[in-house]
Amino acid sequence: MNLTAENHSVPLSDGNRIPLLGLGTYGDPRTTPKGTAYESVKLAIDVGYRHFDGALVYFNEHEVGQAIREKIADGTVKREDIFYCGKLWNTFHPPELVRPALERTLKTLQLDYVDLYIIELPTAFKPGDTFYPKDEDGKYIYHHTDLCATWEALEACKDAGLIKSLGVSNFNRRQLELILNKPGLKHRPVSNQVECHPYFTQPKLLEYCRQNQIVIVGYSPLGTSRDASWVNLKCPPLLEDEVLLSIGRKYRKSTAQVALRFNVQRGVVVIPKSFSPQRIHQNFQIFDFSLTEDEMKQIEGLNKNIRFVELLMWSDHPEYPFHDEY
Ligand SMILES: NC(=O)c1ccc[n+]([C@@H]2O[C@H](COP(=O)([O-])OP(=O)(O)OC[C@H]3O[C@@H](n4cnc5c(N)ncnc54)[C@H](OP(=O)(O)O)[C@@H]3O)[C@@H](O)[C@H]2O)c1
């Protein structure tokens, strides 16, 4: 059997499918050389990746789009083989800004539609082109969001054919319920992209989402890049975990491969980021082994319930999602 991410996908509630493995494309724009995302996405398509996770605020969407378009032009893939997820940033939540923000992503990618478009965070900022608006005292300037109004504007973009599937990210249960219970809801959120890995297994949110046909897309599935400027380093390095190491030895797999396999085996989509050719290859090799029930339980037991991505600088926002238990 030809093992590719294409035939390892899960259904979404709207009838589309999402590949269980995608390539994360966030690299620190201050330290990542120009062209790195472009080269990485091209290589990833050659390796077999079909799902790419990007965003306008990653500042490399033009490179990701160029790589995808070139791989379509050279006949390696067709547009319909590719699954691209884009994200609506915090400064574009007012309904009248939603379609222009999406169109900006489409123009940057030079594609006609995105496969999935998600509200990146429930926390709206002052609307406009300053992505991180701050006042003279250096405090973030927030904005009141009616998440349901934002959602209705997204529904209109889907109806216009610019988006295949609609989802959210960093939403807690209350915020998901707000959308699911919206009077006149036309399109349900198909997915919720949240931090998810063996040290933060999300048992309660996962169960709630399963009950509501919402697929969890796990970000930072390898425990992040451990960049001290935005990562909580109180949580120890995931990839040095002894249990993952010992399970990996049994299958001749790395801790990264065991961590990714754990999630896909329980139906959680993973989007590991790598801009290294060797690790892009390595992270794709997770469909040729499986973990026993006992090993899955052992890994579930590693849960520390500590986030690497706490976003504490926005914890005073009225819609900060992580005060609630889940
Ligand atoms: N929605 C959100 O709010 C949100 C938040 C965070 C992330 N995300 C998405 O999720 C993606 C992944 O999350 P992330 O970037 O935070 O972290 P991650 O995927 O958990 O980890 C990435 C780090 O691990 C390294 N790495 C990759 N493969 C490896 C391997 N096999 N062995 C050892 N190290 C390896 C990478 O370095 P190299 O590049 O050098 O390989 C990089 O430093 C992001 O790129 C982004 O698309 C979304």
The ligand as an SDF file (V2000), in Angstrom:
LIG
                    3D

 48 52  0  0  0  0  0  0  0  0999 V2000
   -3.5910   28.3280   15.9120 N   0  0  0  0  0  0  0  0  0  0  0  0
   -2.6040   28.7200   16.6950 C   0  0  0  0  0  0  0  0  0  0  0  0
   -2.7890   29.5630   17.5840 O   0  0  0  0  0  0  0  0  0  0  0  0
   -1.2470   28.0950   16.5300 C   0  0  0  0  0  0  0  0  0  0  0  0
   -0.2860   28.2570   17.5480 C   0  0  0  0  0  0  0  0  0  0  0  0
    0.9520   27.6310   17.3830 C   0  0  0  0  0  0  0  0  0  0  0  0
    1.2150   26.8870   16.2320 C   0  0  0  0  0  0  0  0  0  0  0  0
    0.2820   26.7760   15.2450 N   0  0  0  0  0  0  0  0  0  0  0  0
    0.5360   25.9720   14.0080 C   0  0  0  0  0  0  0  0  0  0  0  0
    1.0730   24.7190   14.3950 O   0  0  0  0  0  0  0  0  0  0  0  0
    2.3260   24.5050   13.7510 C   0  0  0  0  0  0  0  0  0  0  0  0
    3.2340   23.6430   14.6310 C   0  0  0  0  0  0  0  0  0  0  0  0
    3.4170   24.1860   15.9170 O   0  0  0  0  0  0  0  0  0  0  0  0
    4.8000   24.7970   16.4170 P   0  0  0  0  0  0  0  0  0  0  0  0
    5.5070   25.3610   15.2510 O   0  0  0  0  0  0  0  0  0  0  0  0
    4.5060   25.6500   17.5890 O   0  0  0  0  0  0  0  0  0  0  0  0
    5.6050   23.5850   17.0320 O   0  0  0  0  0  0  0  0  0  0  0  0
    5.9390   22.0460   16.7350 P   0  0  0  0  0  0  0  0  0  0  0  0
    5.4950   21.6260   15.4080 O   0  0  0  0  0  0  0  0  0  0  0  0
    5.4840   21.2970   17.9310 O   0  0  0  0  0  0  0  0  0  0  0  0
    7.5290   22.0800   16.8270 O   0  0  0  0  0  0  0  0  0  0  0  0
    8.3090   22.7390   15.8820 C   0  0  0  0  0  0  0  0  0  0  0  0
    9.7650   22.6650   16.3360 C   0  0  0  0  0  0  0  0  0  0  0  0
   10.2030   21.3110   16.3780 O   0  0  0  0  0  0  0  0  0  0  0  0
   11.3330   21.1240   15.5100 C   0  0  0  0  0  0  0  0  0  0  0  0
   11.1650   19.7980   14.8820 N   0  0  0  0  0  0  0  0  0  0  0  0
   10.3650   19.4600   13.8450 C   0  0  0  0  0  0  0  0  0  0  0  0
   10.4380   18.1430   13.5950 N   0  0  0  0  0  0  0  0  0  0  0  0
   11.2960   17.6240   14.4900 C   0  0  0  0  0  0  0  0  0  0  0  0
   11.7860   16.3080   14.7240 C   0  0  0  0  0  0  0  0  0  0  0  0
   11.3930   15.2730   13.9980 N   0  0  0  0  0  0  0  0  0  0  0  0
   12.6970   16.1360   15.7420 N   0  0  0  0  0  0  0  0  0  0  0  0
   13.1000   17.1950   16.4890 C   0  0  0  0  0  0  0  0  0  0  0  0
   12.6720   18.4540   16.3170 N   0  0  0  0  0  0  0  0  0  0  0  0
   11.7630   18.6740   15.3280 C   0  0  0  0  0  0  0  0  0  0  0  0
   11.2700   22.2680   14.5190 C   0  0  0  0  0  0  0  0  0  0  0  0
   12.5660   22.6170   14.0650 O   0  0  0  0  0  0  0  0  0  0  0  0
   13.0140   22.4980   12.4860 P   0  0  0  0  0  0  0  0  0  0  0  0
   12.1350   23.4190   11.6950 O   0  0  0  0  0  0  0  0  0  0  0  0
   14.4340   22.9450   12.5390 O   0  0  0  0  0  0  0  0  0  0  0  0
   12.8570   21.0530   12.1230 O   0  0  0  0  0  0  0  0  0  0  0  0
   10.6920   23.3960   15.4050 C   0  0  0  0  0  0  0  0  0  0  0  0
   11.7110   24.0000   16.1950 O   0  0  0  0  0  0  0  0  0  0  0  0
    2.8400   25.9270   13.5070 C   0  0  0  0  0  0  0  0  0  0  0  0
    3.8720   25.9640   12.5350 O   0  0  0  0  0  0  0  0  0  0  0  0
    1.5660   26.6060   13.0670 C   0  0  0  0  0  0  0  0  0  0  0  0
    1.2810   26.2630   11.7160 O   0  0  0  0  0  0  0  0  0  0  0  0
   -0.9430   27.3670   15.3880 C   0  0  0  0  0  0  0  0  0  0  0  0
  1  2  1  0
  2  3  2  0
  2  4  1  0
  4  5  1  0
  4 48  2  0
  5  6  2  0
  6  7  1  0
  7  8  2  0
  8  9  1  0
  8 48  1  0
  9 10  1  0
  9 46  1  0
 10 11  1  0
 11 12  1  0
 11 44  1  0
 12 13  1  0
 13 14  1  0
 14 15  2  0
 14 16  1  0
 14 17  1  0
 17 18  1  0
 18 19  2  0
 18 20  1  0
 18 21  1  0
 21 22  1  0
 22 23  1  0
 23 24  1  0
 23 42  1  0
 24 25  1  0
 25 26  1  0
 25 36  1  0
 26 27  1  0
 26 35  1  0
 27 28  2  0
 28 29  1  0
 29 30  1  0
 29 35  2  0
 30 31  1  0
 30 32  2  0
 32 33  1  0
 33 34  2  0
 34 35  1  0
 36 37  1  0
 36 42  1  0
 37 38  1  0
 38 39  2  0
 38 40  1  0
 38 41  1  0
 42 43  1  0
 44 45  1  0
 44 46  1  0
 46 47  1  0
M  CHG  2   8   1  16  -1
M  END
$$$$
